[in-house]
């Protein structure tokens, strides 16, 4: 029997009018698909207030509710400002609930970094639903994000690997 998993949606920008950016809308769509496929899983929405309110997590939660996911399944992490903070919040959340696995919902270019970081912290991951290819993202955006990930992966992974013991100790508190 497979152990239960949480669904985790990783944040992206909120527009000035409070609507999700195209990246955030895609990620919400992936999370909604995952939530509808597995009605027993809790959904962690991760993302703080960025340039524009409300928080990324609050925008995700509103869209999930509109899509039929009950409030009782939705948990907000409105503190995490970047991928590494979201990963640490995810580990904290999973440990608090006795879970060891999560379904990662983000853009395809972002998934590798998330999975590497979570794996380094002892969390098993599955990839949530994805659209094919760039998922509808414009080519220029996709290339810019791929470049960002090429730089962010070694940076964040170095932080996690060098501070692994202290990070896990902080999470256990």
SULPECOR-V318991 format. One record per residue. N is the residue number from 1. RES is the residue in one small letter. PSI is psi in radians with two decimals (none if undefined). OMEGA is omega in whole degrees, -180 to 180 (NA if undefined). Layout:
n:res:psi:omega
N:RES:PSI:OMEGA
N:RES:PSI:OMEGA
This chain:
n:res:psi:omega
1:x:2.37:-179
2:x:2.43:179
3:x:2.64:-180
4:x:2.62:-179
5:x:2.60:172
6:x:2.65:174
7:x:2.26:-179
8:x:2.15:177
9:x:2.16:-180
10:x:2.38:-172
11:x:2.91:173
12:x:3.12:-171
13:x:2.61:170
14:x:2.38:180
15:x:2.88:-178
16:x:-0.52:-180
17:x:0.11:177
18:x:-0.05:179
19:x:2.76:178
20:x:2.52:170
21:x:2.91:177
22:x:-0.68:179
23:x:-0.80:180
24:x:-0.68:178
25:x:-0.73:178
26:x:-0.82:-177
27:x:-0.71:176
28:x:-0.75:179
29:x:-0.73:178
30:x:-0.77:180
31:x:-0.68:178
32:x:-0.77:177
33:x:-0.81:-179
34:x:-0.73:-179
35:x:-0.66:179
36:x:-0.55:177
37:x:-0.60:-177
38:x:1.47:-175
39:x:-0.05:178
40:x:-0.20:-177
41:x:2.46:174
42:x:2.64:-178
43:x:2.07:176
44:x:2.09:177
45:x:2.06:-172
46:x:2.10:175
47:x:2.25:-179
48:x:-3.08:171
49:x:2.21:177
50:x:-2.28:179
51:x:-0.59:-177
52:x:2.37:174
53:x:2.84:1
54:x:-3.01:179
55:x:2.70:176
56:x:-0.73:-179
57:x:-0.69:-180
58:x:-0.66:177
59:x:-0.74:177
60:x:-0.84:-176
61:x:-0.74:180
62:x:-0.73:180
63:x:-0.67:178
64:x:-0.77:178
65:x:-0.78:179
66:x:-0.49:179
67:x:0.02:176
68:x:0.11:178
69:x:2.15:-178
70:x:2.62:178
71:x:-0.58:-177
72:x:-0.31:180
73:x:-0.12:-172
74:x:2.24:177
75:x:2.36:-178
76:x:2.32:168
77:x:1.72:-178
78:x:0.27:-179
79:x:-0.50:-172
80:x:2.20:-177
81:x:-0.16:179
82:x:3.11:-176
83:x:-0.79:-178
84:x:-0.76:178
85:x:-0.66:177
86:x:-0.69:177
87:x:-0.81:180
88:x:-0.69:176
89:x:-0.65:178
90:x:-0.81:180
91:x:-0.78:179
92:x:-0.81:-180
93:x:-0.83:-179
94:x:-0.79:-180
95:x:-0.73:-179
96:x:-0.49:-179
97:x:0.04:179
98:x:0.46:180
99:x:2.63:-180
100:x:0.09:-175
101:x:2.59:174
102:x:2.71:176
103:x:2.05:-174
104:x:2.18:178
105:x:1.92:179
106:x:-3.08:176
107:x:2.66:-178
108:x:-0.71:-178
109:x:-0.35:-175
110:x:-0.37:-172
111:x:-0.76:-176
112:x:-0.82:-179
113:x:-0.80:-180
114:x:-0.83:-177
115:x:-0.66:177
116:x:-0.79:-179
117:x:-0.81:179
118:x:-0.74:178
119:x:-0.71:179
120:x:-0.39:179
121:x:0.21:172
122:x:0.30:-179
123:x:2.24:173
124:x:2.50:-178
125:x:2.69:170
126:x:2.63:177
127:x:2.28:177
128:x:-3.09:179
129:x:2.55:178
130:x:2.55:170
131:x:2.71:180
132:x:2.73:175
133:x:-2.28:-179
134:x:-0.02:179
135:x:0.38:-179
136:x:-0.07:179
137:x:2.43:176
138:x:2.56:-177
139:x:-0.78:-178
140:x:-0.79:177
141:x:-0.81:-179
142:x:-0.81:-180
143:x:-0.71:178
144:x:-0.73:-180
145:x:-0.65:177
146:x:-0.71:177
147:x:-0.79:178
148:x:-0.77:180
149:x:-0.66:179
150:x:-0.55:178
151:x:-0.66:-175
152:x:-0.58:-177
153:x:-0.97:-179
154:x:-0.59:-180
155:x:-0.98:-179
156:x:-0.68:180
157:x:-0.68:177
158:x:-0.72:178
159:x:-0.85:-177
160:x:-0.77:-177
161:x:-0.64:-180
162:x:-0.45:-178
163:x:0.25:-174
164:x:-0.89:-177
165:x:-0.82:-179
166:x:-0.63:177
167:x:-0.81:180
168:x:-0.62:177
169:x:-0.75:177
170:x:-0.71:-179
171:x:-0.63:-178
172:x:-0.40:-178
173:x:none:NA
